[in-house]
Amino acid sequence: MTDPAIAYDDVQGTILRGYRVDLARHFILRITDALGAAALIAKLVDGADGLPPVTTAQRMRPKPACFLNLSFSASGLAALGLSSPQLATFDAAFQRGATNPSTATTVGDVGASAPDTWIGGLADGTQVHVVLSIWVDDDRAVLESVSTRLRAAFAGCMTELSAHDAQALPDNKIHFGYRDSIAQPTVIGAPPRKHAIPDDQPAVATGEFLLGYPNESGGTYSVQPAELSTNASYAAFRILEQDVAGFEDFLRVYAAQAGISSEMLAAKVCGRWRNGNPLELMPDSAGSVLPVDQLNNFTYVNTADPAQSDTLGLKCPIGSHIRRNNPRNAAVVGTDSTHHRIVRRAMPYGPPYDPARPDTPPRGLVGFFINASISNQFEFLTSQWNDQSDFVKSATGPGGSSAGNAVYNISGEDVFLGVNDPQDSFFTLPAPGAKGANNTVLKGFTRTITTRGGVYCFFPSISGLRYLAGLAGGAAGG
Amino acid sequence: MASPLTLLMPVIPGTSLTTIAATLQQYQPQLDAALTSIGTVHYARTLLLDASTANLQPGGKTGDSYVIAIITEYDGDFSAYIQDFVSQVGAVFDALLQFVVGGAALIPVANNVQAFDAFITLNDASQHAPNTGLYQAYTATVQQILAALE
């Protein structure tokens, strides 16, 4: 089968392209006048009235001063005129929405992460209609001037519930100190990335990220009306607050329990050292940053040289964040990681953490987790691989069953994204031995990432945005 | 802790018993291989029943009351894994659903995953009173058992 040709100028850019900028602002909006909102959507598509145009996946030269993308919640699409039968054809999770109690339970947004605690008007999902995002290079004046123009355009048709800023940290680090944005799926048919770090996995079917194309299951995701289907996508918008002081405390206390260094424990719970090096290649020390073509080398099962396999997670723990969220070629129940990949477009927010002067202002990550099925990708990752430990298949490594079995070498939830109630939080550091006899299991820690907001979003294609503009305009006019 | 699946699918009246049986036989190896690959199914069996006979056994003639039954005990959340399930056994269900009342609208299931999930919920007797019970002699998962047997 030949790769599908994607009309890049019909796809919202953030789905297929990383913008490589330092600043972002996400406006959370409620539609108050559908006709006015429709007119604004039309203006944004065309970049009329001095507004930045909706950015497409078509590369632009020179690089624009501002990138803009536009997404809608289910209630937002309803506000623009989509009917209930039409919305019933959308992804089931998207229909539920991020604040639905079933969603919250599914993804672990409970306790301090529960939707009723969310900030910026996000607690009531029925009132959240639009997420309008802008990204600019490191020029804050551009961010503010574009924001001023946009806010003037919102007036009378949309209410700004809140705006959430993000700012990249040096060397693409996140507040926990890890170098981020290293692994992204290679999407078949997507434009080549300018500074891509090679993925070590098979390219993923276009239909895992865009509606209207074959997906990894041999089918095609679609919605009604057809005008909104092809070249559209979904995303989970998330605001994830990071308790850096709490995380450093976790490392200090539990590294002492395990008899390893804090940096080693930081690497073990993540799967990478904080400088980005994968544990599979650097199991004993962080070392110097490896060449980019090695940064995604996580060959858990080495078929060419089975003696080098890390089936048991002795180098990179099976319960580490990176291995849970992308088991690569390690055996899991169901299918495999290629069927559940996501594109990550998140950036830090809040001031950098200074360990010499620990403080706790809000800081974390804000952005989108993009996929063609929120149910099968974002929610699956969260509910199954992050929050469970029984998805690993029975498998032995080079030492046979006397060295252990993968099933015994994972416990609890993801240290970063799990609920991690201290009553039943576990993290396993595997060691050779039958049935996990020599493993070290850390217990009783609390979550250090709290959900502060979320929206399940639909990114229409460019032609889909024009359809929505016409739909609301036509309904209001008729 | 496993969950039961008792999927009862009424057959379109007038469908040949021989054709259904041949299809089940044809796809059985593919189904078995897929269930091994999925790795969460303890036991599975397909049955062909006839609601018009006293003992529900099919008589061998074309009838109006056949039911295809798929009965399993499986680990985990069926809906969470529905897409994986479709990836692995979608072709088998496409072959069977052609004989089933309401099945044509679901083919290919890979394009109609949400509707297929809803169909299973509707037709899984184990999700409806009074048939929700399941006796279990153990709580281990398939993979825990396989690991223990290593």
Interface residues (C-beta under 8 A of the other chain):
Chain A: D91 A92 N215 E216 S217 G218 G219 T220 S222 A331 V332 V333 G334 T335 H339 S373 S375 N376 E379 F380 S383 Q384 Q388 D390 F391 V392 K393 S394 T396 S401 N405 A406 V407 Y408 K435
Chain B: S37 I38 G39 T40 D75 G76 D77 A80 Y81 I82 Q83 D84 F85 V86 S87 Q88 G90 P108 V109 A110 N111 N112 V113 Q114 D117 T141 V142 Q143 Q144 L146 A147 A148 E150
